[in-house]
Amino acid sequence: MGVRLIVALFLLMLFAACAQPQEEQKKPASPVEYGRALFADPSLGTTGKSCITCHPDPSALSGVGDRYNPEAYFNMAKREMTLKEVINFCIEVPMKGKPLPENDERLLALEAYLRSL
């Protein structure tokens, strides 16, 4: 009887531990910090590349926020593009990922980071 009770208590403790919610991965406090983290995150695509693969010195993009406003364009895709569209172009083409929706917090964070440079 004692062994069964010990085993039952052990299993109860094990199930209780498994039922505890796991800590969520902490996002950086600001959109700019989150965007900086995403800039080096290869999970946005399927090739193992991240933004930093092609842009190893993000400071070289300094001023991109001044050059790209909602009416701005970029010739990489041979059409006018907003900064969000440029970000999605890079995710889709070199990184082979799915484009992020217009209001996706990752897209907004990447845009905030680029505008902060």
C-alpha positions in Angstrom: 0.0 0.0 0.0 2.8 2.4 0.9 4.5 2.0 -2.5 1.3 2.6 -4.4 0.7 5.8 -2.4 4.2 7.0 -3.2 3.8 6.2 -6.9 0.4 7.9 -6.9 1.9 11.0 -5.2 4.8 11.1 -7.6 2.5 10.8 -10.6 0.3 13.5 -9.2 3.3 15.9 -8.8 4.5 15.0 -12.3 1.1 15.8 -13.8 0.9 19.0 -11.8 4.3 20.1 -13.0 3.4 19.4 -16.6 0.1 21.4 -16.3 2.0 24.5 -15.3 2.0 27.0 -18.1 5.4 27.3 -19.7 7.0 30.7 -19.7 6.4 32.6 -22.9 9.4 33.7 -24.9 9.9 37.3 -23.9 9.6 39.8 -26.7 11.8 42.9 -26.5 10.2 45.9 -24.8 9.9 48.2 -27.9 9.0 47.6 -31.5 12.5 48.8 -32.5 14.2 46.2 -30.3 11.8 43.5 -31.5 12.6 44.5 -35.1 16.3 44.4 -34.4 15.9 40.8 -33.1 13.8 39.8 -36.1 16.4 41.3 -38.5 18.7 38.4 -37.4 15.9 35.8 -37.2 16.1 33.1 -40.0 12.6 31.8 -39.1 11.0 34.4 -41.3 12.0 32.3 -44.3 12.9 28.7 -45.2 16.4 29.1 -46.5 18.2 29.7 -43.2 18.9 33.3 -44.2 17.9 36.3 -42.2 17.9 40.0 -43.2 21.4 40.3 -41.7 22.6 37.7 -44.2 22.4 40.2 -47.0 22.7 43.3 -44.8 25.5 42.4 -42.4 26.0 46.0 -41.4 22.5 47.4 -40.7 24.0 50.8 -40.1 24.6 50.9 -43.9 20.8 51.2 -44.2 20.8 54.4 -42.1 18.3 56.9 -43.4 16.1 54.3 -45.0 13.2 55.7 -43.0 13.8 59.1 -44.6 14.1 57.7 -48.1 11.1 55.4 -47.8 7.8 56.8 -46.8 4.4 55.4 -47.8 4.7 57.1 -51.2 8.3 56.1 -51.8 9.4 53.4 -54.2 12.2 50.8 -54.7 13.4 49.5 -58.0 14.4 46.0 -56.9 11.1 44.5 -58.0 10.8 46.9 -61.0 7.7 48.6 -59.4 7.0 51.2 -56.8 7.0 49.7 -53.3 6.5 51.0 -49.8 9.1 50.0 -47.1 6.7 47.3 -45.8 6.5 45.9 -49.4 10.3 45.9 -49.6 10.6 44.0 -46.3 8.1 41.4 -47.6 9.9 41.2 -51.0 13.1 40.3 -49.1 11.2 37.7 -47.0 9.5 36.2 -50.1 12.4 36.2 -52.6 15.8 35.6 -50.9 14.5 34.1 -47.7 11.7 32.1 -49.4 9.2 32.9 -46.7 5.5 33.9 -46.6 4.8 37.6 -46.8 3.7 39.1 -43.5 0.2 40.7 -43.3 0.0 44.5 -43.4 -0.7 44.7 -39.6 1.5 41.9 -38.4 3.5 42.9 -35.4 6.7 41.5 -36.9 6.3 43.6 -40.1 5.6 46.7 -38.0 8.6 45.9 -35.8 10.9 45.4 -38.8 9.7 48.7 -40.3 10.2 50.5 -37.0 13.7 49.1 -36.7 14.7 50.2 -40.2 13.2 53.6 -39.7 15.2 54.0 -36.5 18.6 53.5 -38.3 
